[in-house]
Amino acid sequence: MFVPSQYREPDVSWMVGLMRENPLALMASNGTPADGPFATHLPVIIDPGGEERMAADLSGMPLLGHMNRANPHWAALDTGTTILLTFTGPHAYVSPTVYDFTPAAPTWDFTSVHVHGVVERIESTEETLGVVQATVQAFEKEFGDSWDMTESLDYFRKIVPAVGAFRVRVTKAEGMFKLSQEQRPEVRERVAQSFSGRGCTRHAQTADLMNRLP
């Protein structure tokens, strides 16, 4: 991903936060010349207990994901396959009307993290169940209401044979936080204020990130 220097994340925690808050990633990998590349939207979490092993570019950080085994992408996803995971964060259109100067051009502020890594397929039913449980725990903590899955574990065991789980060993990650940094501070403030007044979650989240910039 091409990331101009002014749009790089202020700290690695910004990339980790975006991944945690926007865990529905797009996983892409090469296919055959006949099939072309594969791309699948799927939930991805940081392997519990693995965050402390990450480097500044997130290399070494372990991730967990899963998809439907009926998906042709699963059959093409061998252990050792190199993949790209794209996490998309808050984004919003910027109209020149908020700049208060001319000439000007519109743009789109957006945030994204691209994660490169190597896949390890998980074949064990119990390990696959563990990935599903870890995913539920992570999402209930972040987005749910601490739902207790205990009474549903037998149901989980019935559906797990259709689930393809995997680990990803991150080799590098790049963050793009394009938040009007090229503008003067007072112009960037007007852009953030325009987002805050929209009453839309992604606009508000974009404004919040802009206000956190150093």
Buried (B, 14 or more C-beta within 10 A) or exposed (E): EEBEEEBBBEEBEBBBBBBBEBBEBBBBBBBEEEEEEBEBEBBBBBBEEBEEEBEEBBBEBBBBBBBEEEBEBBEBBEEEBEBBBBBBBBBBEBEEEBBEEEEBEEBEBBBBBBBBBBBBBBEEEEEBBBBBBBBBBBBBEEEEEEEEEEEEEEEBEEEBEEBBBBBBBBBBBBBBBBBBBEBEEEBBBBBBEBBBEEEEEBBBBBBEBBBEBE
